[in-house]
Amino acid sequence: MHGTEDPSLWVQQWSHLAKPQSQILDLACGAGRHMHYFQGLGHQCTGVDRSAEALKEASAFGHVVEADIEDGPWPLVGQTFDVVVVTNYLWRPLMPRILESLAPEGLLIYETFALGHEKIGKPSRPDFLLKPGELLATFAALRVIAYEDGFWNQPAKFIQRIAAVRQVSAQPRQFCLSSR
């Protein structure tokens, strides 16, 4: 079952950037491996997946939402999270929703398969493989903390990954002009 393996090393590497007691969204969470990891760090987790079977496992680690996020409505309208985690999942029409779900100063940790992977395994359809630089372009509004795009051999895979933060835009300075 998807989501029972160890947490992604990329997620572990950047999880220290989450503020204490953050609200975590694990999108396409499967059985909740990242929910379990973040819960162990003292965070509150929400997982979304379409598999009721997987969510039975994930529910031990936080709040779960069963939803088909590809063909159904977005189940988290108006909700924002301190950390949004996405691994091994790509559905391009959701990218704006992912960005909207990120709270100010929120952390995005995203890792999934990239072009080139079709030569060595699944997924192999271009619909499910990131183009070179795609995460950088998609999340250009965020401050990039780390980004990688390439081949890893343990296990063999082409992946692209990003850790980025939604910065709070600076408020315009207020000037008070007084007349004497």
Backbone torsions as a table, in degrees:
resi	resn	phi	psi	omega
1	MET	NA	135.6	177.9
2	HIS	-61.5	134.6	175.2
3	GLY	97.2	12.5	178.3
4	THR	-105.9	-10.1	179.3
5	GLU	-73.6	175.5	178.1
6	ASP	-61.2	154.6	176.1
7	PRO	-59.8	148.2	176.4
8	SER	-55.9	136.9	176.4
9	LEU	-63.1	-32.9	177.5
10	TRP	-64.2	-44.5	178.0
11	VAL	-62.2	-45.1	179.5
12	GLN	-62.3	-40.2	-177.3
13	GLN	-61.4	-35.5	-173.8
14	TRP	-107.4	-1.2	-177.6
15	SER	-64.0	-23.4	180.0
16	HIS	-64.5	-15.0	178.5
17	LEU	-79.2	-9.9	177.6
18	ALA	-72.2	133.3	176.5
19	LYS	-65.0	154.5	177.1
20	PRO	-55.3	140.6	177.7
21	GLN	55.7	40.8	178.5
22	SER	-68.9	156.3	169.6
23	GLN	-90.2	119.4	-175.2
24	ILE	-108.4	134.4	170.1
25	LEU	-111.2	121.1	175.1
26	ASP	-107.5	105.0	-175.1
27	LEU	-89.1	132.0	-172.7
28	ALA	57.6	55.1	-168.0
29	CYS	-74.1	-16.6	-175.3
30	GLY	58.7	-135.5	-178.2
31	ALA	-81.0	1.7	169.2
32	GLY	93.2	31.9	-178.9
33	ARG	-58.9	-39.0	179.7
34	HIS	-79.3	-31.4	173.2
35	MET	-60.5	-45.7	179.3
36	HIS	-59.7	-45.2	-179.9
37	TYR	-61.2	-50.5	-178.1
38	PHE	-69.3	-34.2	175.9
39	GLN	-60.7	-39.6	178.0
40	GLY	-64.4	-20.0	176.9
41	LEU	-92.8	2.4	176.5
42	GLY	93.5	17.2	-179.0
43	HIS	-99.1	160.1	175.0
44	GLN	-97.0	130.9	-171.4
45	CYS	-118.1	144.2	170.2
46	THR	-126.0	130.3	178.1
47	GLY	-119.4	140.4	177.5
48	VAL	-122.1	133.2	176.5
49	ASP	-161.0	161.4	178.6
50	ARG	-94.1	-9.5	-177.7
51	SER	-90.3	111.3	177.6
52	ALA	-62.6	-36.8	179.7
53	GLU	-62.3	-46.9	179.1
54	ALA	-64.7	-39.8	-177.6
55	LEU	-67.1	-24.2	174.3
56	LYS	-59.9	-40.7	177.4
57	GLU	-70.3	-47.3	-175.9
58	ALA	-63.7	-27.9	-176.6
59	SER	-62.7	-17.4	176.4
60	ALA	-69.4	-14.6	-172.9
61	PHE	-114.3	4.7	178.9
62	GLY	154.0	-164.4	-179.8
63	HIS	-77.6	135.7	178.2
64	VAL	-123.5	149.9	179.3
65	VAL	-129.4	119.9	175.9
66	GLU	-87.2	118.8	-178.2
67	ALA	-158.5	143.2	171.8
68	ASP	-90.2	94.9	-173.2
69	ILE	-78.7	-3.1	175.9
70	GLU	-94.8	-37.5	-176.4
71	ASP	-115.1	-4.2	-178.9
72	GLY	-116.7	-178.0	179.0
73	PRO	-71.6	154.4	176.4
74	TRP	-66.9	122.8	-173.1
75	PRO	-83.1	-2.9	-173.6
76	LEU	-121.2	34.5	-177.6
77	VAL	-54.4	128.5	176.8
78	GLY	81.7	-5.3	-180.0
79	GLN	-94.0	141.5	174.8
80	THR	-125.7	158.2	-175.0
81	PHE	-133.7	149.7	178.8
82	ASP	-71.4	-30.5	178.9
83	VAL	-138.8	132.3	173.0
84	VAL	-118.0	125.3	-178.8
85	VAL	-116.2	129.6	175.1
86	VAL	-136.5	123.8	175.9
87	THR	-135.3	142.7	176.2
88	ASN	53.2	38.0	-179.1
89	TYR	-150.0	136.5	176.9
90	LEU	-147.2	120.4	171.1
91	TRP	-141.7	96.8	-170.8
92	ARG	-52.7	-38.7	179.5
93	PRO	-60.3	-16.7	179.3
94	LEU	-86.2	-10.4	-174.9
95	MET	-54.8	-44.1	177.0
96	PRO	-62.2	-35.8	178.6
97	ARG	-66.5	-38.5	177.8
98	ILE	-61.6	-46.1	179.4
99	LEU	-62.7	-42.9	178.5
100	GLU	-63.2	-27.6	-177.1
101	SER	-79.9	-8.4	-177.3
102	LEU	-88.8	118.9	180.0
103	ALA	-67.2	160.2	172.3
104	PRO	-55.0	136.5	-174.8
105	GLU	65.7	14.0	179.8
106	GLY	-76.6	157.8	-176.3
107	LEU	-108.8	129.1	173.3
108	LEU	-106.4	127.9	172.8
109	ILE	-123.2	112.6	-173.6
110	TYR	-131.5	132.2	179.5
111	GLU	-148.5	124.4	175.6
112	THR	-157.1	-179.4	-173.3
113	PHE	-72.5	149.7	-177.4
114	ALA	-125.3	164.5	176.0
115	LEU	-52.3	142.6	-173.3
116	GLY	109.2	-30.8	-178.9
117	HIS	-65.4	-27.3	-179.4
118	GLU	-60.2	-20.7	-179.8
119	LYS	-80.5	-16.1	-174.9
120	ILE	-124.4	-9.7	-179.6
121	GLY	173.4	-166.7	179.0
122	LYS	-101.9	147.1	2.7
123	PRO	-71.8	152.3	-178.3
124	SER	-124.3	-12.0	178.6
125	ARG	-77.6	135.1	179.5
126	PRO	-55.7	-26.5	178.2
127	ASP	-59.4	-25.2	-175.2
128	PHE	-112.3	16.0	-179.6
129	LEU	-126.0	129.9	179.3
130	LEU	-70.8	141.7	174.2
131	LYS	-80.0	158.0	178.4
132	PRO	-53.3	129.0	178.4
133	GLY	73.5	6.0	-173.6
134	GLU	-63.3	-41.5	178.7
135	LEU	-64.9	-37.9	177.2
136	LEU	-62.0	-44.2	-179.6
137	ALA	-68.7	-43.3	-177.0
138	THR	-64.4	-38.8	-176.3
139	PHE	-110.8	36.7	-178.7
140	ALA	-61.2	-23.3	180.0
141	ALA	-74.1	-11.4	-178.3
142	LEU	-96.8	159.5	174.1
143	ARG	-86.8	116.6	-177.3
144	VAL	-77.2	125.7	176.1
145	ILE	-92.6	-42.4	180.0
146	ALA	-154.9	149.3	-179.6
147	TYR	-151.7	137.7	175.5
148	GLU	-140.9	146.3	179.2
149	ASP	-149.1	113.5	-179.5
150	GLY	169.9	-159.5	-175.7
151	PHE	-104.2	134.5	173.1
152	TRP	-120.8	143.1	-174.4
153	ASN	-105.4	-0.1	179.4
154	GLN	-128.1	87.8	-9.4
155	PRO	-77.5	164.8	-178.2
156	ALA	-62.3	123.8	178.4
157	LYS	-167.4	151.6	169.6
158	PHE	-101.1	124.2	-179.6
159	ILE	-138.5	162.3	174.5
160	GLN	-132.4	139.8	-178.3
161	ARG	-150.9	151.6	-176.8
162	ILE	-143.1	145.9	166.2
163	ALA	-124.7	124.4	-174.2
164	ALA	-148.5	156.9	-176.4
165	VAL	-123.7	138.7	173.0
166	ARG	-82.4	110.4	179.6
167	GLN	-80.9	147.6	174.9
168	VAL	-81.3	126.1	-178.8
169	SER	-66.9	143.2	-179.6
170	ALA	-66.0	138.2	177.3
171	GLN	-77.6	139.9	176.9
172	PRO	-62.3	144.1	179.1
173	ARG	-69.9	140.3	177.1
174	GLN	-99.2	128.5	177.3
175	PHE	-114.2	138.4	177.6
176	CYS	-110.8	115.4	178.5
177	LEU	-98.7	126.5	178.0
178	SER	-116.2	147.3	177.4
179	SER	-105.6	142.8	179.7
180	ARG	-113.1	NA	NA
